Amino acid sequence: MSQTEPTTSTRRPRGATRELILDVALELFNDQGYEKTSLREIADRLGVTKAALYYHFERKEDILLELHLRLHDLGGDLLDQLDGLDEHAIVAAWPGLIDQFIDKVLANRDLFLVHQRNEQAFRQLTDNERHRAENDDIEQRFRRFLANPSIPLAQRVRMACSVGAVFSALMGAGGMFGDVSVDEVATLVRSAIGDLFPARS
């Protein structure tokens, strides 16, 4: 078996090794912290040489950036679904899209945890050109959407509040709300968002 691939009994599609590296790094960064995790440890956990790891990521900072951009993808997916919809369709679709977004946040909660546990490391990414470009793109797309005068202002404010509720409540779950489970918090977040967008008779 080639040293450039992790030991596995199944064939992985192209690009899967890179994603597996990110998954392993995410686990290690959460367990022991970004600063205390070395590229050697990531390679050892994968069962590959350090040189094989360098083929995909030259620096540990590159791995950190890619993990951060996975969060951008979550927001980008939401915005992609809004593209092409008129204002009436957006208002009608929003509660369902936010419900899907909650599911994605729950499925990717490790990404939010790694940000909370390694804030200093992630702050260093602000000077990265690619990070700035990706962040600016997401922010500008969201601003354009919320600035759309065809959507009633009250609806736009509720939409912004619903996104904030997902991030603030679910990222804080497990600490901010004591021993309450993440699933219970998520249920209450869905209920709160439902109050913002009551079903029309």
N, C-alpha and C positions, 0 to 999 in steps of 0.2 A: 504494500500500500504506500502511496506517495506520502512524504512527510508534510506536504502542503495541505493535506486534508485531515480533519479530525477522525479518530477511530470511530467508525459507525458501521452498522450492519445494513443500512439502507442508503441508496443513492440519493443525494440531495441535489436540487435544481441549482443552476448557475446563480451565484450570488448568495446562496444559503450559508456558505462558510463565513462571509462577512457579517451576515445577520447573526450567526451563531456566536461569533466573537463579541458582538455587541450585547447579546443576551448574557453571556458569561461575565463580561465586564460589569454589566448592570448589577448582577447578583453580588459580585465581589465588592463593588463600590458601595452597595447598600449594607453588606455584612461587616466590612472592616474599614470603609472609608476610601475615598479616592486617593488621598496622599499616601496611605499605607499599602496600596495595591500597586504592584509592579507589573510591567509587561511580561516578565518571566512567569509570574504567578498565573496570569491569564493564559499564556501559552501552555503552561503545565496542566492547567485545568482542562484545556481543550485537547491535550495530547499531541501538540504540534511543536515544532522548533520555534525559537524566537525569530529566526530568519523568515519562517513561513508567516508568522504574524506580521512582520514588517512589510510583507508583500501587500497586505491589505491596509495596514495602518502604520505609518512611520513613527508616530509619537502617541503617547497616552492622551495628549490633549486632543488629537484627532478623534479618538474614540469618544471622549467626553462631548465634543461638538456634535457628533452623529447622534448620540443619545439625546442631546438637547433638541436636535432637529426632528426627532421622532415626535416630540410634543407639538412642534409646528405642523406636522402632518395631520395631527388630530384636528386642529383648528382649520387647516386647509381643506380637509375632507368636508367639514361642515359648510364652508364657504363655497366649495365646488358644487355642492348640491343646490345652493341658492342661485348660482349663476344661470341665467336664462329664464328664471321665473319672473312673472310680473308681480306687482305689489300685492295683488289680491291672493295670488298663489303662495307668496312668501308668508303672508300673515296666516293663511290656512295651514301651511306645512310646518310652521315653526315649532309648535308643541311636540309634534312627532320627531322632528329633527333633534330637538333638545333631549328628548327621551333616548334617542340613539346615541347622542353625545355622552350622556350619563353612562350608558353601557360601555362606551369606549374608554371613558375615564376610569371606570371600575376595572376594566380588563387590563389597563395599563397603569395601575396605581403605583407599581414599582418605579415608574418613570418620575412620578411626582415625589415619591419618597426619596429618591436619589438626589433630587434638587434640594429638598429640605435638609438632608443630612450632609450635603456638600456645597453649601451656599457659596463659600469663599471661592472654591474651584470654579464654579459656574460663573461667578462675577468676572473672572478673568477672561471669559469669552467675549465680553462686550467690545473688545478691540479687534476681534476677528472680522475680517471683511465679509466673509461668507455669512457669518452669523448676523451681521448688521443688515446685509441685503435681504436675507430670508425673513428676519424679524420685521424689517420695514415693509416688505411685501404683504405679510399677513396683516400688519397694523393698518396699512393703507386700504387694503381690501375691506377690512371690517369697518373702517371709518367711512368709506364710500357707501357701504351698505346702510349704516346707521344715519348717514346724512341724506338719504333718499327722501325728498319731500313728498313723493307719491305715497309713502307709507305714513299713516297718521303718527304724529309725534308720540302720543301715549303708547302706541304699540312698539315704537322703536325703543322707548325707555324701558318698557317691560322686557323686551328682547335682551337689552344690555344687562338688565338686572338678573335675568335668568342665567346668562352665561357667568356672571359674577357669582351667583349662588352655587353653581356647579363647582367652580374652582375653589372658592373660599370654604365651603362646607365640606366637600369631599377631600380636599387636601388636608384639612384640619381634623378629619375623622380619625379616631384612634388616639387623639391627644387632647384636642380642644374640647371634645364632648365626653371626656373621661373614658369609662369602660364600654361605652356604647359601640356596638359593632358597626362596621362600615356599611353593611347591608341595611341596617336599620336607619342610619343617617341618610342613605341613598333613597330609601322609601319616603322619608320625610321631605327630602329635597324635591322629589317628584311631586309630592302633595303640594308643597309651597309653590312650585312652578305651575301646577294645575290651577292654583288660586289666582295666579297672574293671568292665566288664559282660560277662563271658564268656558266650558263647552256651550256652543250656541244651540238654542232649541230650534 
